[in-house]
Amino acid sequence: MNIVESIAARTEAGKTAVVADGRRLSFGELLDRASEVADWLKASPGFKRAAVPRIGLACGNGLDYIALALGILKAGGCLVPIAGELTDEERREIIERTSLHGLLIGPDEPWRTNECLPTREPGCGAGWIPLDEPTLDCEAEFAALNPAFIRFSSGTTGRSKGVVLSHESLLARITAANQVLRIGPDDRVLWMLPMAHHFAVSIVLYLHFGACTVVGESHLAADVLELAEKESATVIYGSPFHHALLAADGGNFQWPQLRLPVSTAARLPEATARAFDARFGKPLVQGMGIIEVGLPLINLGSAREAPDSVGEPIPGFEVELREFADGIGELWLRGPGMFDAYLSPWLTRAEVCDEGWFATGDLARIDEAGRVTLCGRKKSVLNIGGMKVFPEEIEAVLDRHPAVKQSRVYGREHEVLGSVVVAEAVLQSEVTAPALKAWCRQSLSAFKVPAVIQWVESIPLTASGKIRRH
């Protein structure tokens, strides 16, 4: 099967599919553009040098990204997103590790445009760079999966992995997720996230179930709400950053059409969830998205009672905690639409998972209602004098201080205690280190209070916006 053909079979040609860049495209027009891109690609030099050619896509958010991505998939290629914020070195690493057959460059993407072939451009004015990369050692196994996407995991504490997702797994994943999201033709989804990180599931889901995707160009609350009002948006997908800005808006628009606000990509602070609910009268729903798994957990029915929880498993998913101690264990998941393989080194799902169970690396607890709350990453847990400390817990307290914009916590070796807590903080107003420590003592046990607080200009993040750990 091919996911683009599945979208075409389900949607109404005359209905608006995408609103972006000041333009509107119906499903018929969007799929025609995808077909144009696919035909152009198949006739381009270097495209068909493997059973399933791997094609990198470097393009900004908008109509062009969607048309080019669908064109790659329709042409029988495997889409490898090349995010705009990556450095040249990071991009080169992706190209080498995936052995790309070519790069498709969007019209407004400055990276390497001077090397693009100027001929056979599709309607959006994209360019094509054929690459003479070696084949993969696992070329036959890779092609046998009917692969649709390769996306690299966040790599917060180590080298990221190339996660391979087939057309079949993608369809199973979005079908499972939509049992709870219930996205349909009457929905208009206001989109705030980078497509290079979320297209494979979210945008494809909206298209497959006939919703209109409205792409926001500005992150300013007034602009977002103006667009929401103009397009009668019913759903918003954004990060905690976007929702915090919206919650602070002092305007009069109450967003009566909004039925589902979803926060993803990073931990949702309880204060942001409460503020958003107070501003719009809608509980902010937190979902847990994992590239290897999809959307296994969402707190759709408990957003007000437990805003810090990622909720219960969606239908078809199972959860369990392993290496359980003190009410906390490592979160393992099993369900539909799991990833098919890791690319480099090649490992199939069966080789990675334990009888279908995937180890997330997240430490969590489950309450009596079955709700899952994340406590931190297994690799980032600190040992302070024999006591376990989660950096995320301390960061949440620091980030609640009015003077702190963002923080990162890690451990520094100590001869007696094993390690001590060190915090880095980006400030938005003046505060002293002793004052911040006193603030922490109000909410944290003494051994969790940072021994050292350092001021920094920025916190290093992964490409998907997560804190990069030491």
Secondary structure as UniProt FT lines:
FT   HELIX           3..10
FT   TURN            13..14
FT   STRAND          16..20
FT   TURN            21..22
FT   STRAND          23..26
FT   HELIX           27..42
FT   TURN            45..46
FT   STRAND          54..58
FT   HELIX           63..74
FT   TURN            75..76
FT   STRAND          78..81
FT   TURN            84..85
FT   HELIX           88..98
FT   STRAND          102..105
FT   TURN            107..108
FT   TURN            111..112
FT   HELIX           113..115
FT   TURN            123..124
FT   STRAND          127..130
FT   TURN            137..138
FT   HELIX           139..144
FT   STRAND          147..152
FT   STRAND          162..166
FT   HELIX           167..181
FT   TURN            185..186
FT   STRAND          188..191
FT   HELIX           195..198
FT   HELIX           199..203
FT   HELIX           204..208
FT   TURN            209..210
FT   STRAND          212..215
FT   HELIX           221..231
FT   STRAND          235..238
FT   HELIX           240..247
FT   TURN            256..257
FT   STRAND          260..263
FT   HELIX           270..280
FT   STRAND          285..290
FT   TURN            291..293
FT   STRAND          294..298
FT   TURN            300..301
FT   TURN            303..305
FT   TURN            307..308
FT   STRAND          311..313
FT   TURN            315..316
FT   STRAND          318..325
FT   TURN            326..327
FT   STRAND          328..334
FT   TURN            336..337
FT   STRAND          341..342
FT   TURN            343..346
FT   STRAND          347..348
FT   HELIX           349..352
FT   TURN            355..356
FT   STRAND          357..366
FT   TURN            368..369
FT   STRAND          372..377
FT   HELIX           378..380
FT   STRAND          382..384
FT   TURN            385..386
FT   STRAND          387..389
FT   HELIX           391..400
FT   TURN            402..403
FT   STRAND          404..414
FT   TURN            415..417
FT   STRAND          418..427
FT   HELIX           433..441
FT   TURN            442..443
FT   HELIX           446..448
FT   STRAND          452..455
FT   TURN            463..464
//
